[in-house]
Protein backbone atom coordinates (compact mmCIF):
# COMPACT_ATOMS: atom_id res chain seq x y z
CA UNK A 1 0.00 0.00 0.00
CA UNK A 2 2.86 2.36 0.80
CA UNK A 3 4.38 1.82 -2.66
CA UNK A 4 1.03 2.36 -4.38
CA UNK A 5 0.43 5.54 -2.40
CA UNK A 6 3.82 6.85 -3.48
CA UNK A 7 3.19 6.09 -7.15
CA UNK A 8 -0.30 7.62 -7.38
CA UNK A 9 0.85 11.28 -7.23
CA UNK A 10 3.44 10.47 -9.90
CA UNK A 11 0.76 9.06 -12.20
CA UNK A 12 -1.61 12.00 -11.63
CA UNK A 13 1.03 14.58 -12.59
CA UNK A 14 2.73 12.62 -15.38
CA UNK A 15 0.40 13.90 -18.12
CA UNK A 16 1.57 17.47 -17.35
CA UNK A 17 5.29 16.63 -17.43
CA UNK A 18 6.58 15.43 -20.82
CA UNK A 19 10.00 14.44 -19.42
CA UNK A 20 8.39 12.31 -16.76
CA UNK A 21 6.22 10.60 -19.37
CA UNK A 22 9.28 9.76 -21.47
CA UNK A 23 10.98 8.41 -18.34
CA UNK A 24 8.01 6.14 -17.64
CA UNK A 25 8.08 4.86 -21.23
CA UNK A 26 11.80 4.17 -21.03
CA UNK A 27 11.31 2.32 -17.75
CA UNK A 28 8.66 0.17 -19.41
CA UNK A 29 11.05 -0.91 -22.17
CA UNK A 30 13.96 -1.45 -19.77
CA UNK A 31 11.74 -3.52 -17.48
CA UNK A 32 10.69 -5.72 -20.41
CA UNK A 33 14.35 -6.25 -21.39
CA UNK A 34 15.33 -7.17 -17.83
CA UNK A 35 12.45 -9.64 -17.59
CA UNK A 36 13.45 -11.15 -20.96
CA UNK A 37 17.07 -11.47 -19.80
CA UNK A 38 16.05 -13.19 -16.58
CA UNK A 39 13.63 -15.63 -18.23
CA UNK A 40 16.13 -16.72 -20.89
CA UNK A 41 19.35 -16.74 -18.85
CA UNK A 42 17.69 -18.68 -16.01
CA UNK A 43 16.25 -21.23 -18.50
CA UNK A 44 12.75 -20.86 -17.11
CA UNK A 45 10.48 -23.71 -18.26
CA UNK A 46 7.44 -23.15 -16.07
CA UNK A 47 4.61 -23.70 -18.55
CA UNK A 48 6.46 -21.92 -21.35
CA UNK A 49 9.93 -22.92 -22.58
CA UNK A 50 11.98 -19.74 -22.38
CA UNK A 51 15.18 -21.79 -22.40
CA UNK A 52 14.91 -22.00 -26.21
CA UNK A 53 14.84 -18.24 -26.72
CA UNK A 54 18.06 -16.29 -27.27
CA UNK A 55 18.97 -13.76 -24.59
CA UNK A 56 18.90 -10.00 -25.21
CA UNK A 57 22.70 -10.05 -25.23
CA UNK A 58 22.76 -12.59 -28.07
CA UNK A 59 20.17 -10.56 -30.00
CA UNK A 60 22.20 -7.37 -29.45
CA UNK A 61 25.31 -9.11 -30.81
CA UNK A 62 23.37 -10.20 -33.90
CA UNK A 63 22.00 -6.68 -34.36
CA UNK A 64 25.53 -5.26 -34.17
CA UNK A 65 26.60 -7.67 -36.91
CA UNK A 66 23.65 -6.79 -39.13
CA UNK A 67 24.21 -3.06 -38.69
CA UNK A 68 27.46 -3.51 -40.62
CA UNK A 69 25.72 -5.46 -43.39
CA UNK A 70 24.37 -3.36 -46.32
CA UNK A 71 21.71 -6.01 -47.01
CA UNK A 72 20.03 -5.13 -43.71
CA UNK A 73 19.47 -1.54 -44.84
CA UNK A 74 18.36 -2.67 -48.30
CA UNK A 75 15.70 -4.85 -46.71
CA UNK A 76 14.49 -1.95 -44.55
CA UNK A 77 14.36 0.36 -47.57
CA UNK A 78 12.45 -2.24 -49.60
CA UNK A 79 9.85 -2.74 -46.89
CA UNK A 80 9.45 1.02 -46.40
CA UNK A 81 8.92 1.57 -50.13
CA UNK A 82 6.25 -1.13 -50.17
CA UNK A 83 4.49 0.11 -47.04
CA UNK A 84 4.52 3.78 -48.02
CA UNK A 85 3.34 3.08 -51.56
CA UNK A 86 0.50 0.84 -50.48
CA UNK A 87 -0.47 3.12 -47.60
CA UNK A 88 -0.50 6.24 -49.79
CA UNK A 89 -2.79 4.53 -52.31
CA UNK A 90 -5.05 3.30 -49.51
CA UNK A 91 -5.22 6.77 -47.97
CA UNK A 92 -6.29 8.42 -51.22
CA UNK A 93 -8.77 5.70 -52.14
CA UNK A 94 -10.09 5.16 -48.61
CA UNK A 95 -10.69 8.84 -47.85
CA UNK A 96 -12.27 9.41 -51.25
CA UNK A 97 -14.53 6.37 -51.03
CA UNK A 98 -15.45 7.11 -47.41
CA UNK A 99 -16.57 10.64 -48.27
CA UNK A 100 -18.41 9.41 -51.36
CA UNK A 101 -20.49 6.73 -49.61
CA UNK A 102 -21.17 9.06 -46.67
CA UNK A 103 -22.38 11.93 -48.86
CA UNK A 104 -24.23 10.09 -51.64
CA UNK A 105 -27.02 7.61 -51.03
CA UNK A 106 -26.64 6.34 -54.60
CA UNK A 107 -22.95 5.54 -54.20
CA UNK A 108 -23.63 4.07 -50.77
CA UNK A 109 -26.21 1.67 -52.24
CA UNK A 110 -23.89 0.74 -55.12
CA UNK A 111 -20.55 0.42 -53.31
CA UNK A 112 -21.21 -0.26 -49.65
CA UNK A 113 -22.57 -3.82 -50.10
CA UNK A 114 -19.45 -4.70 -52.07
CA UNK A 115 -17.19 -3.14 -49.44
CA UNK A 116 -18.95 -4.96 -46.61
CA UNK A 117 -18.61 -8.33 -48.37
CA UNK A 118 -14.90 -7.88 -49.09
CA UNK A 119 -13.96 -6.18 -45.80
CA UNK A 120 -14.03 -9.32 -43.58
CA UNK A 121 -11.62 -11.16 -45.92
CA UNK A 122 -8.09 -11.00 -44.43
CA UNK A 123 -5.78 -9.15 -46.80
CA UNK A 124 -3.18 -11.89 -46.47
CA UNK A 125 -5.75 -14.35 -47.87
CA UNK A 126 -5.53 -12.39 -51.12
CA UNK A 127 -1.93 -13.51 -51.73
CA UNK A 128 -2.96 -16.28 -54.18
CA UNK A 129 -5.15 -13.80 -56.06
CA UNK A 130 -2.33 -11.26 -56.17
CA UNK A 131 0.07 -13.89 -57.53
CA UNK A 132 -2.42 -14.74 -60.29
CA UNK A 133 -3.38 -11.26 -61.44
CA UNK A 134 -0.13 -9.29 -61.04
CA UNK A 135 2.86 -10.05 -63.27
CA UNK A 136 5.39 -9.19 -60.53
CA UNK A 137 5.55 -10.06 -56.84
CA UNK A 138 6.29 -6.42 -56.00
CA UNK A 139 2.95 -5.26 -57.38
CA UNK A 140 1.13 -8.00 -55.52
CA UNK A 141 2.71 -7.04 -52.18
CA UNK A 142 1.76 -3.39 -52.67
CA UNK A 143 -1.78 -4.47 -53.56
CA UNK A 144 -2.08 -6.52 -50.35
CA UNK A 145 -0.70 -3.65 -48.28
CA UNK A 146 -3.11 -1.20 -49.89
CA UNK A 147 -6.08 -3.51 -49.35
CA UNK A 148 -5.19 -3.99 -45.67
CA UNK A 149 -5.09 -0.24 -44.98
CA UNK A 150 -8.01 0.69 -47.22
CA UNK A 151 -10.89 -0.59 -45.12
CA UNK A 152 -9.95 0.96 -41.72
CA UNK A 153 -9.49 4.30 -43.48
CA UNK A 154 -12.75 3.90 -45.40
CA UNK A 155 -14.83 3.02 -42.34
CA UNK A 156 -13.33 5.75 -40.13
CA UNK A 157 -13.83 8.39 -42.83
CA UNK A 158 -17.40 7.31 -43.49
CA UNK A 159 -18.35 7.47 -39.81
CA UNK A 160 -16.55 10.80 -39.32
CA UNK A 161 -18.37 12.43 -42.24
CA UNK A 162 -21.76 11.10 -41.21
CA UNK A 163 -21.22 12.36 -37.65
CA UNK A 164 -20.81 15.99 -38.75
CA UNK A 165 -23.64 18.29 -37.57
CA UNK A 166 -25.93 19.23 -40.44
CA UNK A 167 -26.08 22.80 -39.17
CA UNK A 168 -22.47 23.35 -40.29
CA UNK A 169 -23.35 22.57 -43.89
CA UNK A 170 -26.56 24.58 -43.67
CA UNK A 171 -24.62 27.61 -42.46
CA UNK A 172 -22.28 27.50 -45.46
CA UNK A 173 -25.12 26.99 -47.92
CA UNK A 174 -27.09 29.93 -46.54
CA UNK A 175 -24.06 32.12 -47.31
CA UNK A 176 -24.06 30.95 -50.92
CA UNK A 177 -21.57 28.14 -50.67
CA UNK A 178 -21.82 25.35 -53.22
CA UNK A 179 -21.02 21.65 -53.06
CA UNK A 180 -17.26 22.06 -53.39
CA UNK A 181 -17.20 24.86 -50.84
CA UNK A 182 -19.01 22.62 -48.38
CA UNK A 183 -16.60 19.79 -49.10
CA UNK A 184 -13.41 21.80 -48.52
CA UNK A 185 -14.59 24.06 -45.70
CA UNK A 186 -16.89 21.75 -43.73
CA UNK A 187 -16.59 18.06 -44.61
CA UNK A 188 -12.83 17.63 -44.87
CA UNK A 189 -11.82 19.80 -41.87
CA UNK A 190 -14.62 18.41 -39.71
CA UNK A 191 -13.81 14.79 -40.51
CA UNK A 192 -10.02 15.09 -40.10
CA UNK A 193 -9.82 13.75 -36.51
CA UNK A 194 -11.73 10.62 -37.48
CA UNK A 195 -9.79 10.27 -40.73
CA UNK A 196 -6.46 10.31 -38.91
CA UNK A 197 -7.76 7.72 -36.48
CA UNK A 198 -8.36 5.45 -39.47
CA UNK A 199 -4.96 6.32 -40.95
CA UNK A 200 -3.22 5.34 -37.71
CA UNK A 201 -5.04 2.00 -37.58
CA UNK A 202 -4.43 1.45 -41.29
CA UNK A 203 -0.69 1.96 -40.88
CA UNK A 204 -0.51 -0.75 -38.21
CA UNK A 205 -2.54 -3.20 -40.27
CA UNK A 206 -0.38 -2.43 -43.31
CA UNK A 207 2.76 -3.54 -41.49
CA UNK A 208 1.14 -6.81 -40.43
CA UNK A 209 0.17 -7.63 -43.99
CA UNK A 210 3.28 -6.41 -45.81
CA UNK A 211 5.50 -8.52 -43.54
CA UNK A 212 3.27 -11.57 -44.04
CA UNK A 213 3.26 -11.02 -47.81
CA UNK A 214 7.07 -10.71 -47.85
CA UNK A 215 7.34 -13.99 -45.96
CA UNK A 216 5.13 -15.75 -48.51
CA UNK A 217 6.10 -14.26 -51.85
CA UNK A 218 8.83 -11.68 -51.30
CA UNK A 219 12.45 -11.80 -52.42
CA UNK A 220 13.67 -8.93 -50.24
CA UNK A 221 12.43 -7.00 -47.23
CA UNK A 222 12.42 -7.35 -43.45
CA UNK A 223 9.68 -9.98 -43.51
CA UNK A 224 11.48 -12.11 -46.08
CA UNK A 225 14.78 -11.86 -44.17
CA UNK A 226 13.09 -12.78 -40.88
CA UNK A 227 11.50 -15.86 -42.40
CA UNK A 228 14.78 -16.82 -44.06
CA UNK A 229 16.52 -16.62 -40.67
CA UNK A 230 13.88 -18.94 -39.22
CA UNK A 231 14.38 -21.52 -41.98
CA UNK A 232 18.12 -21.70 -41.20
CA UNK A 233 17.44 -21.81 -37.42
CA UNK A 234 19.09 -18.44 -36.75
CA UNK A 235 16.85 -17.39 -33.87
CA UNK A 236 18.78 -14.26 -32.82
CA UNK A 237 18.34 -12.96 -36.38
CA UNK A 238 14.62 -13.81 -36.19
CA UNK A 239 14.24 -11.66 -33.09
CA UNK A 240 16.28 -8.87 -34.66
CA UNK A 241 13.82 -8.93 -37.56
CA UNK A 242 10.87 -8.81 -35.17
CA UNK A 243 12.35 -5.87 -33.27
CA UNK A 244 13.10 -4.07 -36.54
CA UNK A 245 9.50 -4.52 -37.64
CA UNK A 246 8.27 -3.19 -34.30
CA UNK A 247 10.51 -0.11 -34.42
CA UNK A 248 9.57 0.67 -38.03
CA UNK A 249 5.87 0.25 -37.28
CA UNK A 250 6.15 2.45 -34.19
CA UNK A 251 8.00 5.16 -36.13
CA UNK A 252 5.59 5.25 -39.08
CA UNK A 253 2.47 5.17 -36.89
CA UNK A 254 3.98 7.92 -34.74
CA UNK A 255 4.62 9.99 -37.86
CA UNK A 256 0.96 9.63 -38.89
CA UNK A 257 -0.24 10.65 -35.43
CA UNK A 258 2.16 13.61 -35.33
CA UNK A 259 0.90 14.79 -38.72
CA UNK A 260 -2.65 14.41 -37.46
CA UNK A 261 -1.95 16.61 -34.45
CA UNK A 262 -0.30 19.23 -36.66
CA UNK A 263 -3.19 19.52 -39.12
CA UNK A 264 -5.85 19.53 -36.36
CA UNK A 265 -4.39 22.34 -34.25
CA UNK A 266 -7.82 23.94 -34.21
CA UNK A 267 -9.10 21.17 -31.92
CA UNK A 268 -9.70 22.10 -28.27
CA UNK A 269 -6.78 21.29 -25.98
CA UNK A 270 -8.79 18.67 -24.06
CA UNK A 271 -9.49 16.70 -27.24
CA UNK A 272 -5.82 16.85 -28.27
CA UNK A 273 -4.78 15.36 -24.92
CA UNK A 274 -7.28 12.52 -25.39
CA UNK A 275 -5.83 11.77 -28.81
C-alpha positions as CSV (number, residue, x, y, z in Angstrom):
1,X,0.0,0.0,0.0
2,X,2.9,2.4,0.8
3,X,4.4,1.8,-2.7
4,X,1.0,2.4,-4.4
5,X,0.4,5.5,-2.4
6,X,3.8,6.9,-3.5
7,X,3.2,6.1,-7.2
8,X,-0.3,7.6,-7.4
9,X,0.8,11.3,-7.2
10,X,3.4,10.5,-9.9
11,X,0.8,9.1,-12.2
12,X,-1.6,12.0,-11.6
13,X,1.0,14.6,-12.6
14,X,2.7,12.6,-15.4
15,X,0.4,13.9,-18.1
16,X,1.6,17.5,-17.3
17,X,5.3,16.6,-17.4
18,X,6.6,15.4,-20.8
19,X,10.0,14.4,-19.4
20,X,8.4,12.3,-16.8
21,X,6.2,10.6,-19.4
22,X,9.3,9.8,-21.5
23,X,11.0,8.4,-18.3
24,X,8.0,6.1,-17.6
25,X,8.1,4.9,-21.2
26,X,11.8,4.2,-21.0
27,X,11.3,2.3,-17.7
28,X,8.7,0.2,-19.4
29,X,11.0,-0.9,-22.2
30,X,14.0,-1.4,-19.8
31,X,11.7,-3.5,-17.5
32,X,10.7,-5.7,-20.4
33,X,14.3,-6.2,-21.4
34,X,15.3,-7.2,-17.8
35,X,12.4,-9.6,-17.6
36,X,13.4,-11.1,-21.0
37,X,17.1,-11.5,-19.8
38,X,16.0,-13.2,-16.6
39,X,13.6,-15.6,-18.2
40,X,16.1,-16.7,-20.9
41,X,19.3,-16.7,-18.8
42,X,17.7,-18.7,-16.0
43,X,16.2,-21.2,-18.5
44,X,12.7,-20.9,-17.1
45,X,10.5,-23.7,-18.3
46,X,7.4,-23.2,-16.1
47,X,4.6,-23.7,-18.5
48,X,6.5,-21.9,-21.3
49,X,9.9,-22.9,-22.6
50,X,12.0,-19.7,-22.4
51,X,15.2,-21.8,-22.4
52,X,14.9,-22.0,-26.2
53,X,14.8,-18.2,-26.7
54,X,18.1,-16.3,-27.3
55,X,19.0,-13.8,-24.6
56,X,18.9,-10.0,-25.2
57,X,22.7,-10.0,-25.2
58,X,22.8,-12.6,-28.1
59,X,20.2,-10.6,-30.0
60,X,22.2,-7.4,-29.4
61,X,25.3,-9.1,-30.8
62,X,23.4,-10.2,-33.9
63,X,22.0,-6.7,-34.4
64,X,25.5,-5.3,-34.2
65,X,26.6,-7.7,-36.9
66,X,23.6,-6.8,-39.1
67,X,24.2,-3.1,-38.7
68,X,27.5,-3.5,-40.6
69,X,25.7,-5.5,-43.4
70,X,24.4,-3.4,-46.3
71,X,21.7,-6.0,-47.0
72,X,20.0,-5.1,-43.7
73,X,19.5,-1.5,-44.8
74,X,18.4,-2.7,-48.3
75,X,15.7,-4.9,-46.7
76,X,14.5,-2.0,-44.5
77,X,14.4,0.4,-47.6
78,X,12.5,-2.2,-49.6
79,X,9.9,-2.7,-46.9
80,X,9.5,1.0,-46.4
81,X,8.9,1.6,-50.1
82,X,6.2,-1.1,-50.2
83,X,4.5,0.1,-47.0
84,X,4.5,3.8,-48.0
85,X,3.3,3.1,-51.6
86,X,0.5,0.8,-50.5
87,X,-0.5,3.1,-47.6
88,X,-0.5,6.2,-49.8
89,X,-2.8,4.5,-52.3
90,X,-5.0,3.3,-49.5
91,X,-5.2,6.8,-48.0
92,X,-6.3,8.4,-51.2
93,X,-8.8,5.7,-52.1
94,X,-10.1,5.2,-48.6
95,X,-10.7,8.8,-47.9
96,X,-12.3,9.4,-51.3
97,X,-14.5,6.4,-51.0
98,X,-15.4,7.1,-47.4
99,X,-16.6,10.6,-48.3
100,X,-18.4,9.4,-51.4
101,X,-20.5,6.7,-49.6
102,X,-21.2,9.1,-46.7
103,X,-22.4,11.9,-48.9
104,X,-24.2,10.1,-51.6
105,X,-27.0,7.6,-51.0
106,X,-26.6,6.3,-54.6
107,X,-22.9,5.5,-54.2
108,X,-23.6,4.1,-50.8
109,X,-26.2,1.7,-52.2
110,X,-23.9,0.7,-55.1
111,X,-20.6,0.4,-53.3
112,X,-21.2,-0.3,-49.6
113,X,-22.6,-3.8,-50.1
114,X,-19.4,-4.7,-52.1
115,X,-17.2,-3.1,-49.4
116,X,-19.0,-5.0,-46.6
117,X,-18.6,-8.3,-48.4
118,X,-14.9,-7.9,-49.1
119,X,-14.0,-6.2,-45.8
120,X,-14.0,-9.3,-43.6
121,X,-11.6,-11.2,-45.9
122,X,-8.1,-11.0,-44.4
123,X,-5.8,-9.1,-46.8
124,X,-3.2,-11.9,-46.5
125,X,-5.8,-14.4,-47.9
126,X,-5.5,-12.4,-51.1
127,X,-1.9,-13.5,-51.7
128,X,-3.0,-16.3,-54.2
129,X,-5.2,-13.8,-56.1
130,X,-2.3,-11.3,-56.2
131,X,0.1,-13.9,-57.5
132,X,-2.4,-14.7,-60.3
133,X,-3.4,-11.3,-61.4
134,X,-0.1,-9.3,-61.0
135,X,2.9,-10.1,-63.3
136,X,5.4,-9.2,-60.5
137,X,5.5,-10.1,-56.8
138,X,6.3,-6.4,-56.0
139,X,3.0,-5.3,-57.4
140,X,1.1,-8.0,-55.5
141,X,2.7,-7.0,-52.2
142,X,1.8,-3.4,-52.7
143,X,-1.8,-4.5,-53.6
144,X,-2.1,-6.5,-50.4
145,X,-0.7,-3.6,-48.3
146,X,-3.1,-1.2,-49.9
147,X,-6.1,-3.5,-49.3
148,X,-5.2,-4.0,-45.7
149,X,-5.1,-0.2,-45.0
150,X,-8.0,0.7,-47.2
151,X,-10.9,-0.6,-45.1
152,X,-9.9,1.0,-41.7
153,X,-9.5,4.3,-43.5
154,X,-12.8,3.9,-45.4
155,X,-14.8,3.0,-42.3
156,X,-13.3,5.7,-40.1
157,X,-13.8,8.4,-42.8
158,X,-17.4,7.3,-43.5
159,X,-18.4,7.5,-39.8
160,X,-16.5,10.8,-39.3
161,X,-18.4,12.4,-42.2
162,X,-21.8,11.1,-41.2
163,X,-21.2,12.4,-37.7
164,X,-20.8,16.0,-38.7
165,X,-23.6,18.3,-37.6
166,X,-25.9,19.2,-40.4
167,X,-26.1,22.8,-39.2
168,X,-22.5,23.3,-40.3
169,X,-23.4,22.6,-43.9
170,X,-26.6,24.6,-43.7
171,X,-24.6,27.6,-42.5
172,X,-22.3,27.5,-45.5
173,X,-25.1,27.0,-47.9
174,X,-27.1,29.9,-46.5
175,X,-24.1,32.1,-47.3
176,X,-24.1,31.0,-50.9
177,X,-21.6,28.1,-50.7
178,X,-21.8,25.4,-53.2
179,X,-21.0,21.7,-53.1
180,X,-17.3,22.1,-53.4
181,X,-17.2,24.9,-50.8
182,X,-19.0,22.6,-48.4
183,X,-16.6,19.8,-49.1
184,X,-13.4,21.8,-48.5
185,X,-14.6,24.1,-45.7
186,X,-16.9,21.7,-43.7
187,X,-16.6,18.1,-44.6
188,X,-12.8,17.6,-44.9
189,X,-11.8,19.8,-41.9
190,X,-14.6,18.4,-39.7
191,X,-13.8,14.8,-40.5
192,X,-10.0,15.1,-40.1
193,X,-9.8,13.7,-36.5
194,X,-11.7,10.6,-37.5
195,X,-9.8,10.3,-40.7
196,X,-6.5,10.3,-38.9
197,X,-7.8,7.7,-36.5
198,X,-8.4,5.5,-39.5
199,X,-5.0,6.3,-40.9
200,X,-3.2,5.3,-37.7
201,X,-5.0,2.0,-37.6
202,X,-4.4,1.5,-41.3
203,X,-0.7,2.0,-40.9
204,X,-0.5,-0.7,-38.2
205,X,-2.5,-3.2,-40.3
206,X,-0.4,-2.4,-43.3
207,X,2.8,-3.5,-41.5
208,X,1.1,-6.8,-40.4
209,X,0.2,-7.6,-44.0
210,X,3.3,-6.4,-45.8
211,X,5.5,-8.5,-43.5
212,X,3.3,-11.6,-44.0
213,X,3.3,-11.0,-47.8
214,X,7.1,-10.7,-47.9
215,X,7.3,-14.0,-46.0
216,X,5.1,-15.8,-48.5
217,X,6.1,-14.3,-51.9
218,X,8.8,-11.7,-51.3
219,X,12.5,-11.8,-52.4
220,X,13.7,-8.9,-50.2
221,X,12.4,-7.0,-47.2
222,X,12.4,-7.3,-43.5
223,X,9.7,-10.0,-43.5
224,X,11.5,-12.1,-46.1
225,X,14.8,-11.9,-44.2
226,X,13.1,-12.8,-40.9
227,X,11.5,-15.9,-42.4
228,X,14.8,-16.8,-44.1
229,X,16.5,-16.6,-40.7
230,X,13.9,-18.9,-39.2
231,X,14.4,-21.5,-42.0
232,X,18.1,-21.7,-41.2
233,X,17.4,-21.8,-37.4
234,X,19.1,-18.4,-36.8
235,X,16.9,-17.4,-33.9
236,X,18.8,-14.3,-32.8
237,X,18.3,-13.0,-36.4
238,X,14.6,-13.8,-36.2
239,X,14.2,-11.7,-33.1
240,X,16.3,-8.9,-34.7
241,X,13.8,-8.9,-37.6
242,X,10.9,-8.8,-35.2
243,X,12.4,-5.9,-33.3
244,X,13.1,-4.1,-36.5
245,X,9.5,-4.5,-37.6
246,X,8.3,-3.2,-34.3
247,X,10.5,-0.1,-34.4
248,X,9.6,0.7,-38.0
249,X,5.9,0.3,-37.3
250,X,6.2,2.5,-34.2
251,X,8.0,5.2,-36.1
252,X,5.6,5.2,-39.1
253,X,2.5,5.2,-36.9
254,X,4.0,7.9,-34.7
255,X,4.6,10.0,-37.9
256,X,1.0,9.6,-38.9
257,X,-0.2,10.7,-35.4
258,X,2.2,13.6,-35.3
259,X,0.9,14.8,-38.7
260,X,-2.6,14.4,-37.5
261,X,-2.0,16.6,-34.5
262,X,-0.3,19.2,-36.7
263,X,-3.2,19.5,-39.1
264,X,-5.8,19.5,-36.4
265,X,-4.4,22.3,-34.3
266,X,-7.8,23.9,-34.2
267,X,-9.1,21.2,-31.9
268,X,-9.7,22.1,-28.3
269,X,-6.8,21.3,-26.0
270,X,-8.8,18.7,-24.1
271,X,-9.5,16.7,-27.2
272,X,-5.8,16.9,-28.3
273,X,-4.8,15.4,-24.9
274,X,-7.3,12.5,-25.4
275,X,-5.8,11.8,-28.8
